[in-house]
């Protein structure tokens, strides 16, 4: 069975990121997916760069450790729910 995880990348002064995080956690929890939150800080700059994140918020779906999908920018809960379901079924 495949293991999915969801990485949420945000910036500390990003209002959309702050609004989106609880929604992401709710959607992931409903699907039994782990969520990792990565704040863009000088300490995390190398990881953010390695992930090629150029804007926040960014959501990255990993399947067995490999990236399978990415979504950037604020999205309404309904759209994120549909997007996430599609990526988990693919």
N, C-alpha and C positions, 0 to 999 in steps of 0.2 A: 504494500500500500504506500502511495506517495505521501510525503510530508510537505505541507504547504506552510509558509510563513509570510508575514506581511511586514515590510519595513516602511515606516512613516518618517519622512525626513522633513524637518521644519526649522524655521528660524525663530529666535526668541522674540523678535519684535513684529512677527507676522500675525496679523489678526485672523486671516483665513486659516492659518495653521492651528491656531488656538481653538477656533471654532470646529475645525475638522477632526481633531484628535479624538474627542469623545465618540463621534460618529463612527470613526474607523474602528475604535475599540469595541463598540457595540456590534457592528457588522461582523467583525472577525470572531467575536465571542459567540455569536449566533451560529457560526459555521465551524466552531472548534479550531480556529486557526490562531497561532501565536502571533502577537504583535510586538515589534521592536520599534522603539521611538529613538530617532537619531537627531539630535539638535545640532545645527550648523554652528560650530564654535571654532576658534583657533585650534583647540585641542583635537577636534575631529576633522579638521580640514583635509588631511591626507585621505581619510576614508571617504569623505564626501566627493573628493576629486576622483578617487579610484572608481567610485560608483557612477561617475559622469553626471552628477546632479548639478544642473545649472539654474534651477529655480525651485522655490518652495511654495506650497507644499508639493512633495513628490511621494507617491506611493509605489512601491516595488513589490511584486509578488514573486516569491521564490518557490520552486518545486524541487525538493531534494537538494537544496542549496544552489540551484541554478536559476538565474532570473528568467521568468517567462512572460512577464507583463509589467508595464509601467504607465502611470497616469500622473500628469502634472497639473497643477492649478486646482482651485477650489471647484468641487462638484457637489451638487445636491445629493442628499442621502439616497434617493431613489435611483439616481444614475449610478452612483457608486455600488449600490447593491446589485444592479443588473450587470455592471462591468465585472465585479468580483465573481459573481456566479458564473459568468461566461468564461472567465479565466480558469476557474477551478474545474470546470467541465471539459476544457480543451485538452 
